[in-house]
Amino acid sequence: MYKRRVRGWSQHIDFMFLDNLCAFVSLLVGFLIVEKEGVLGSRFFWSIVLETILVNLVVMIVMDTYHNVLHHSPWDELLLLLGQAGYMVLILLVLQLLSQTTGTDLSKITLYALPLYLLSCYAMRQAYKSYLKKKHHIFNRHSLIIALEASQISTVIPRILRSNYGIYRFTGIAIMGDNPSEGQALQELHLLRDEYPDAETIPIVATADTLEQYLTNNWVDEVYLDVPPKADLPVDLINRLMRMGITIHTALTHLDDIESRHKNVEWICGHLTITTSLGYISGRDLFLKRLMDIAGGLIGSLVTLILVPPVGLAIWLSDPGPIFFKQTRIGENGKKFHMFKFRSMYMDAEARKKQIAQETGQEDQLMFKLEHDPRIIGQKKGRNGKWKKGVGGWIRDLSLDEFPQFFNVLKGDMSLVGTRPPTVDEWQRYEPFHRSRMSTRPGITGLWQVSGRSKIRDFDTVVRLDREYIENWSLKQDIYILVKTVWVVLLRKGAM
């Protein structure tokens, strides 16, 4: 029976246990140095230990610290550990400030515990990884036969050898195809000897006709079957091997030509399918992202309510009328929704947009941007030729107009981080590849905004940044963009 390898953070419970063991020992040493006695009987000590372990677990899961842990270089491991420890300490400090704990000098304890944790945890990871690699190499490796055509050896074998990491022991190669050539296969393996010396040690053991007989007489756990482009899937052979109890991994190499980096096998409407998409998010990450949206949406909505009296009064005194602006925007995959903003433009701004676009030569632009927009409340050109900034300009400079969108985030139309939603007329003029930027839920901020905000005028650059965000999405990247957004807004970089 094939034992499918666990995926996600749960496959690294051993590392997570050892990590928190290092945290416990480090805290214990820190408390012993500062408090000197009565530590193990202190309720405060155990509450700090529990708090630290829970926070550390959350940080490890959210950051996905142990993803591909066996492949990390020592330098990458150090950077990941520093990032994890930094977030953990920051969250713990905030929790302690909120709880207003007194009576124990936690700063001194942290001063001793943190360096000890970094040293012990880094040493633990390196030692445990070394042990696991050795264990896989000697005891736990599954025997695997690679079944492929001779012409595929130069491309498939290097990829397999690079990605094995000691998990499999290669029993041999079975040459597939109508006219299998052992001589050609040996020649292809010989050409790989300089870069991949292990390639020549893999023997040729069978062909498509003799593979079943070989598996009957020899111990093999699994078969890796690589089907070349334009070749028929050997369904009959796969069924015969499966009846023997052999696990078969069928690689469909012609799917490599599909541009998407994300390909998943799924059952859709009763059929086995290969699902391809521009971006990919797991159920766990989707839950955490929505959780972050709800938390941020609640805080942002509260701040918006606080801003309503002063901002609303300033807008109404400068240009009497509604203080909120509602506009139909395009959301995920073309879904329409109403987006809310504080009004920073005169009441007739939408009616004047077409005329101004024609005057400035932007009527065909997919993104309307104007450095000195006369539709902004209070924006005037003085006699000296300089533009005077009014209430609307300051609202936009400080990004105050964006705050009502936190209500959209709570509603689920938007996310804290995503791609900016276009207007309906912009969407209708999109080329097919432009639409890829709306394959995710739109956000208040995003990679484009923190990369230049209004300074980026070229729409193709915007699309490239948005695609980059979608293709490489991670919760860690969202947190980075949120932090950078605060910095960009405070410095008013790229504001217009």
N, C-alpha and C positions, 0 to 999 in steps of 0.2 A: 504493500500500500504506500502510495506517495504521500510524504509528509510535507505539505506546503509550508514554505518558510514564512514566518510571521513578518508582517510589514508594519511600518509606522513606529511610533515611540515605544510601544509595548514590547518590541523585540529587544529593547535595550534596558530591561529592568535590572539586569545584573550590573551594568555600568551606573545606573541611577542609584542603586542601593549602595555601591561602593563610594559614589560621589557624596551621598548624604552621610555615609559613615565618616568620611574625611571631614565634612562640615561639623559633625557632632564632636569628634575628637579635637578639632581646632577650637571650637567653642569651649569645650571642657578645659583645655589648657589655658585659654584666655581668661576664663573665670577663676581658675586656680591661681594664676599669677596675680590677678587683681584682688580677688576676695580671700584667697589663701585657705580658707576652711569652710566647712558647712555647705559646699557647693551642691553635692548630690542630694542633699535634703532640702534644697531651696526650690520652692514652687516657681519662683521667678526664673531660675535657670531652666527648668523644664518647659516653661511657657515660651521662653526665647528659642529653645531647641526646636519645639514643635512648630513655632512660627517660621523659623529659618528653613526647616525641612519642607514645609508646605510651599513656601515662596520659591525655594530652589526647584522643587518639582514642577511648579507652574512655569517658571522661567525656562527650564530644560525642555518642557513639552512645547511651549510657544516658539522658542528659538530653534527647536529641532536640533539641539546641540550634537546629538549622537547620530545624525543622519550620515550614513557611509563612514562610520567612525573608524573602521579598520583601514580606510584608505587615506585618512588624514596624515599629512606630513607633520613632523614635530612643530614647525612654525605655525601651521594652520591650527593645530591643536591648542597652542599657546594663545593665539588670538581669540579663538572661540571661548576658551576658559576665562580670559580677561573680560570679554564681553558679557558672559554669563554672570561672573562674579560682580561686575559693575552694576548690572540691572538688579541683581539680588540685593546688594547693599543699598542701592537707591530706594527700592521698594520698602526694605526693612526700616530705613531711616524715616521715610514718610509715615509708616505705620507707628513708629515710636513717637514721632511728633504729634500724631493724632491722638495717641493714647496718653500722652503727657506723663510718661514713666519717669519716676524719680527714685533716688536712693541708691542707684548703682551707676557707676561711671561706664556707660556703654561705649563711649568713644575710646577709652583705654582698652577695653576688652576687644573691640574691633581692631585696634592697632596691633594687637598681638595675634588675634585669631585669623585675620584676613591673609597676611603673608603665609602663615602656616597652612591655611586651606589651599592657597594657590600652589604652594610647593608640593604638598602631599597629594593633592588631586591630580596635578600634572604627572607626578611620578607614578601614581596609581594607574592612570590611563595608559601610559607608555608600557608599564610592566604587564598590565592585564591584556593589552593588545598583543604584546609579544607572546604571552602564554596562549592566547586564543589561536593565533596564527600557527604556532607550533602544534597545538592540539589538533587543529584542522588538518595540518600537514601529515601528522603521524597516524591519528586514530579515526577521525570522523569523515574523511573524504569519501564521497560516493564515486563508484566507478562509472565512467561515461564513455559511450562510443559516439564518435562524430560521423554522421552519415551525410555525405555531400558529393557533388561531382568534382572531378579532378580540377576543372577550370576554376572552381571556387576557392581552392586552397589558399591562394595568395592573398585573398581578401578576408575570408572567414576565419581561418586559423589564427592570424595575428589578433583579430578582435576577441576571439575566445580566450587566448592566452593572456591578453591584457586585462581581461575582466574576470578571471577565475578566482584570484586571491586565495588559492589553496583549498577551495571548496570541493573541487572535483579531481579525481585521478583519471587521466585519459587512458582508457584501456586500448583504444585503437581507432583506426579510421576505416569506415566502410565506403567504398567507391560506388556511387550511384550512377544512373544513366543507362542508356541502351547499350553503349559500347564502352564499358569501364576500362580505363588504361592504368594499370598499376605503375608502369614506367613513367608516365606523365605525372602521376601523383608524387612519386619519389623525387622526380626532378623539381617539382614545385616546392616540396618540403626542403630540398637541398638549397634552393635559392633563398630561403628564409633563415638559414643557419646563422648568419652574422648577427642579425638583429634579434632573432628568436632562437637561441640554441636548443631550447626544449622541443622545438618543432620536429627535428629529425629523430627524436627519441620515441615519437608516437608511431607505432607500427601499423602497416596496412593489414587488416585482419579479415576483410570480407568484401563482397560486392552485393548488389541488390539481390542477386539470386541465392547467395550463400549466407546472407545476414541472419536469416531465421535459424538456420542450422548452427551457426556460430553461437548465437544467444542461447540455444538449447544446451550446448555443451560447455559453456563458460559462464562464470559469474559476472554479470553486468547489472548495475542498478537502474541506469537510465540511458536513453538514446536521444541524442540531439540531431534532429533531422532538418537540414537546411534545403529548402526548396528554391531553386533559382528562378529568376524571372522567366515567364512564358512557358514554364514546365508544368505539367499536370501534377496535381497532388496525388501521391501514391496511397490512395485511401485503402486499397486492399492490403498493402503491406502494413500500414498502420493498424488496421483491424486485427491482422494475424498476430502482430507483436503485442497488442493490447490483451488479446486472449491469453497470452503467455504470462501476463501480469507485469510486463515491462512498462515502465513509465516513458512516454515519448513526448519530447518537447519539439514542436514543429515551428520552425522559423520561416516566416514568409518574407523573404528578402526583397521581393518586388514592392513591398509596402515602404521600403526605405526611400523610394522616390517621392513619396508624399511629403510635402514641405513641413507639415506639422511635427513639432517636437514631442507632442503629447499623443500617444496612441494607447488605447486600452481595450481589452477584450471584454465584451459584455453580451448578455442575452437581451435582445430587443424584440418584442412581439414574437417570442418563440423561436428566434433565429440567433445563432452565434455571430456576432459582428465585431469588426475592428472599428472602434470609435476614435476618430481623429478630431482634434480641436486646437484652436490657436492657444488657448490657455487651459489650465487644469487646476481644480481646487477640490480637495478631499472633503468628506462630510464633516470631519473634525475641524478642519480649517474654516469651512463655511460657517460652522457654529461659532467658532471663536471670533471670526470677523464680524458676524452679526451681533455677538455679545459686546464687542468693542464699539460697534455702531450705536447700540442702544445706550451704553454707558456714556459715550461722547455726545450722543444726541440729547440725552437728559440734561447733561451739564450745559451744553450749548444752548438748549431751549431756555434753560433758567437764566443764562446770561442775556439771551435775546429779550426776555421779559423785562429784565433790569434796564436794558438799553432803550426800550420802547419810549419811556417818557422823555429823556433828553434828546435822543435822535429824532423821535417823532415830532417833538416841538420845533426843533431846528429846521426840519424839512417843511413843516406846515407854515412857519413864519416866513421862510424864503420863497415858497411856492405853494399856496394853499391847495389842499387836495389830499387824497389817500396817502398814508405814509408807507404802505406796503405796495409792492409791484408784483403782479401775478402774470406769468407768461407760460404758454404751452411750449414745452421742450420735449426732445426725443430721448428716451431712456434706453434700457437694455434691449437689444435686438429690435429697435424701432418702436417700442411701446411709448405712447404719449403720456405725459403727466404735467401737472401744473407746478411750476417752480416758483418759490416765494423769495423776494428780496426786499430790503429797505429801498424805497424809491430814491434814486440819486439823480434822476433826470426830470426835466419838465414834463408836464402832462401830455404834450403833443409830440414827445420824442419819437414814438414809433411812426407817426405819420410823416415826420420830417426825415426819417432814416433814408428812404429811397432817394430823395432829392440830394441829400448830402453825399450819399454813396456815388451818385452820378457826378457831382461836382468834384469829388476827390478821386474819381477813376476807380472806385472799388465796387461798382455795381455787379461785376462778375467774380468778385472775391468770395471764397468759401468761409472767410472769417473776417468780419467787419471790425477794424480797429482804427481809432483816430486819436492822435496824440492830444490835440486840443479840440475836444468835441463841444460845439456850442449848445448841444442839447443838455449838457450837465448843468445842474442847478448852480447858478452863481458864476459860471464860467464866462468871462468877458475879456475882450481884447482892449487893452488900454490905448491911450493916445500915443504912447511911446512904442507901441507895437508888441509890448509884452502881455502875456495872458495872465489874468487874475484868477486865482483859484477860489471858488466859493464853497458853500456847504457840501454840495454834491461831490466836489473834488476831494475834500477831506474825508468824506464817508468812503469813497472808493480807494483813496490812498491807504487808509487804515483797514480796508476790507470789512468795514462795518456792514456794508450792504449785503454781505454774504451770510450773516448770522441767521436770518429767518430760514435758511435752507436746512438748519438742524431739525426743523419740523418735518421736512421732507425725508431726512434720515430716519427719524423715528417712525414715520409712516411706512418706510421701506422702499420708497421711490428712488432714493439716493443712498450712497454710502459716504463715510468720512473721506475715504480715499478711493479714487477711481479715475474716470476720464470725464472731461467737462461735457455736459449735454448740449448739443447744438439746437438752434431754433429750427422750426419746421421748414422754413424756406431754405436754410443752409442744407438740411438733410436731403431735401428734394433735388439738390444740385450735386450731391456726392457722386463720385465715381464708385464702382463696385468695391475697390480695395480700400476706399476711405471708410466704408461702413464697418470695417473690422474694429475700429476704435470703439464702437458701441456694442461690442460683443460681451461687455461686462456692465455691471451696474454703475451709472455715473456717480462721480464724487464731488464733494466740496473742494477738495484739493487733489493733486496728482503729480506725477513725475514731470509733466510739462510745466505746471505752475512753479515748482521749486527749481526748475532748470532755467528760468528766465522770465516767467509770467508774461507780461505784455510786450517784453522786448522781442519775443519770438513771433515774427509776422508770417513766416513761410509755413503754409498749412501742411505741406509734405513733411516738414520737420516735426510738426505737432503730431501727425499720424505716426511717424516713426517712433517718437517717444511713447505714445500711447500703446502701440503694438509691443514695444519693448517692456512696458509695464505689465501688460497682459500675459505675454509669453513667459516672463520670469517672475510671476507673482509669488509673493511669500508674505506671511504675517510680519516677519522681521522687516521687510521692505516697506510695508504700510506704516509701521511704527517710525521708521527712519524718515519717511516722507512727512508724517505728522509733526515730528520734532523740527525738521527743516522748515516746514511751513511757518511755524511760530517764529523762527529766526528770520525768515524772509519777510514776513509781515512786519515784524518789529523794526527791521532795517528799511522797510518800504522799498525793497529791491524790485525793479521792473513794474512798479505800480503805474497806472494810467488813469 
